[in-house]
């Protein structure tokens, strides 16, 4: 048991190292990423009951910051460089990580609040992303806005909305199947490690094979993602303090589904913009580790 916990604690650096070293192989598995995201969301949503949903004013503020804030940072950074602006955009737009509920519970926050926001922001992003991505994207400039919108709808919306709808069908029509799925919810961790390895390999492949590497650009993307990560955690906690729940709001706004962010950046934006959410993986895990250490020290 101790060995298993040790392996889990080291999963993040191990997945990244494997992705970097074995990128020629794992990058070819990138077609699996949307299926892995779908399965992780399905496993998460099968644990959630519609009765757990309780919409609060703080949820609306957090969602508005995501959906409007992504355009604000894009506009602010576009004059500096469009690719950096795209990286910042996706770091704000992407929905909350499914693991945020776990961290929220460990920190003593309101898991039910975070669960509701998890459903809300995934739905919101699924509806808004097909509209926003063609506006800021650079990969499909040869097609019209409507064509790009429909293309993204077909690929992004099912990944985010279908798991929720399917989970609720299973819950009410096949309750026995739902119980079996819930019993293997820990599978999400291993799917996350696999997905992280693949998207790291895909990002590494692009970085290595780019014709005219611009390391200042990559450093700029990493720095911007750090600033956005810290700001989102702090802004979320500030809103949360107003409503009496700083931990849940901080995790809801700050802890992102970076696997989804990297996949969207690689598929619909300039591939180099995926460096920003890739760096965000590191920044948010450092912040979460610091918060958990501070919590343990306080309880000691």
N, C-alpha and C positions, 0 to 999 in steps of 0.2 A: 504493500500500500504506500509505504514511504517512497519507494522507487518510482511508482506511478505518479505520485504528486511532484516529485523532483523533475520527471520528464515533462509534466504539464507546465511547470514553472519555467522550463528552458525551451518551451515550444516555439515562442516568438523568434529568438535568435537562431534556433536550429532551422526553422522554416525559411528564414531569410537567407541564411548561409547556403542551404541546399539550392534555393532558387538562384542565387548568384553563381555558385560553382557549376551547377548542372543546367544552366539556362539553355544550352543548345537542345537539350532533350525536353525539359519541362515546358518550354515555351510552346512546343507543338501541342500541348494539352490545353491550350487556352480556350479551345472550343467548349471545354467542360465547365468553365467558370459560371455562366448563367444557370446551368443545371445545379451546380453546387450551391449557389446563392438561393435558388428556388427551394432546394431541399432543406437548407438551414432555416429559412423562414418558415417553411411548413412545420418543421419540428418545433419551432418556437411557438407558432400560432396555435398548434394543437394543444398546448398547455394552457392557453388563454380562453376564458369564457366571455361571451358577450356581456354577461352580467358584471364582469370586472371593469367594464368601460364606464368611466364617470368623467365627463368633460368639465374642465375648469378654466377660468380666465387665463391662468398661466400657460395652459396648453396653446391657446390662441396666440399669445405673445411670442412664444417660442417658435411656433410654426411661421408666423409673419416674419420673424427675424431670419429664418432659413430661406423663405421664398423671396423676400424682398432684399435681404442682406446680400444674397449671392449676386444679384444684379448691381447692387451698390459697390461691392468690392471689385466686380468686373469692370464697371465704368471708371472707378478710381485708378485702377492699375492698367487699363487698356492703353493709355497714353505712354506708360513706361514700356510695356511690351505685351502684345496680345496673348502670347503663350503663358506668360506669368499670370495674366488676368484670368485665363481659362483655368489654370491650376487653383487659383484662389476661389474662383466661382464654384468649382466642383467640391472643394473642401467645405463650403458653407451649405450648398444645396443638398448634398447627400443625406439620407435619413439616419436616424440614430442606430447604433449597433445593437444587435439582439443581446449581446453580452452586457449591455449597459444595465439591464435589470439586475443581473448578478452582482455587479460592482456596487450598484445603488443599495442593495440589501446588505452587503458587507460593510458599507459605510454608515448604515443606519438610516437610510432614506426611505421614502415611500415607494415601494415596488409597484403598487397598484397604479399610482400616478404615472410612473415611468412606462408601465405596460400600456396604459391608454395612449400615451404620447407615441409609443412605438407604432401602434396601429394607425394613429392619426397622421404621423409624418410620412410613413410609408405610402399611405393612400394619397396624401397631398403631393408628394414628389412624383408618384406614378402618373398623376393627372397633369402636373405642371411641366415636368421634364420634357415631354415631347414638344411643348410650345417653346420653351426656353433654349434647349440645346441647338436647334437650327439657327437661332438668332446669334449665338456666340460661337458656334462650331466652325471649324476650318476644313473639315474633312469632306464635306458634301456641298462645296460651293457651286458645283456644276449642276445641281438639281434645284428645283424650286422649293420654296418654304413648305408648301403643301406636301410635296413628295417626301421631303425630309421628315416632316411631322408624322406622316402616316408610317414611314419606315421605322421611326423610333417608337411610335405607339405599339407597333407589332412586336417589338423586341423588348422594350423596357417595361411597359405596363403589365404584360403577363408575368414577368419575373417578380414584380412587387405585389400585384393584386391577386393573381391566381392562387398563391399559397394561402392567403387569408380566406378566400372564398372556399377553396377545397378543404381547408382545416375545419371550417364551420359545417360544411356538408358532412364530413366524416364524423364530427362530434355528435350531430343530431340524427344522422341516418345510420351510421355504423359505429355506435359507441364502443363496441368491443375492439374494433380496429384502432379507435382513438386511444384506448387504454394501452394497447400494445405499442403504439407510436410514442406515447408519453413515457413509457417504460424504457425506451431507448434514446431519450432526449440527449443523453451525453454524447451521442454520435455527432452532434453539432460541433463539438470541440475538434474532433478529428477531421471533419469536413472543412472546418475553418483553417486548420493547419495545412491541409491539402491545397485549398484555394489560395492561401497566402503564398505558398511555395510557387504555385503556377503564375500568379500575377507578378510576383517578384522576378521570376524567370523571364516573363514577357517584357517587363520594364527593362531588365538587364540586357536582353537581346537588342532592344531598340537603342539603348545607350551605347552599346559596344559597336553596333553596325551602322550608326549614323555617319554620314559622309563628312560633315564638318562639325565636329563636336564643339559645343559652347559650354564649358564648365562653369563659366560665370552665370549663365542662364540657369543651369541646374542648381547651383548654390543659391541663386536668387529664389528659385521655386521652393527649395527646402526652408529657407529663411522665412518666406511669406507664409508657408504652411505652419511654421512654429508660431508666428505672431497670431495667425488666425486661430490656431488651436488654443493658445493661452487666452485670447480675447473671448472665445466662445465659452470656455469654462467659467471665466470670470463674469461675463455678462449673464450667463445662465444662473449662476449663484446669486447675482445681484437681484435679478427678477424673482428668484426663489425666496430670497430674504423678505421681499415685499409681501409674498403670499405664504410665508412661514415654512418653506420647504426648499432651502438652498441646495441641498445635496442632490435631490431628484432633478431639479431644473438644470443644475450644472452638468450632470451626466447626460441629461436629455439633449442639451444643446452642444456639449463638447465632445462626447464620445460617439464617433461616427462609424458607419459601416464602410470602412476603408476598402474592403474587397470590392464592394459594389462601385465605390468611387473610382478605383483604378480601372475597373472593367469599362465603365462609362467613358472615362477619359481616353482610354486606348481605342474604344470603338467609335466615338463620335466627336472627339476633340483632337487637337494636335497630340500625337503620342507622347511628346516630351512633357506635356502638362501632367501626365500621370506620375511624374516625379514628386509633385506636391502631395497628393494623397498617400503615396508610398512613404514619404517622410513623415506624414501625419501619423502613420502606424506607430512609429517610434515615439513621437512627441506625446501622443495620448497615453501610451503605455507607461512612459516615464511619469506623467502626471498622476495616473491611476496608482502606480506603485508608490509614489510619494504620499498620496492621500491614504492609502492602506497602511503604510508604515506609520504615519502620523496618528491614525486611528488606533492601531495596536499600542503605540507608545502611550496614548492617552488612557487606554483601558488597562495598561500594565500596573 
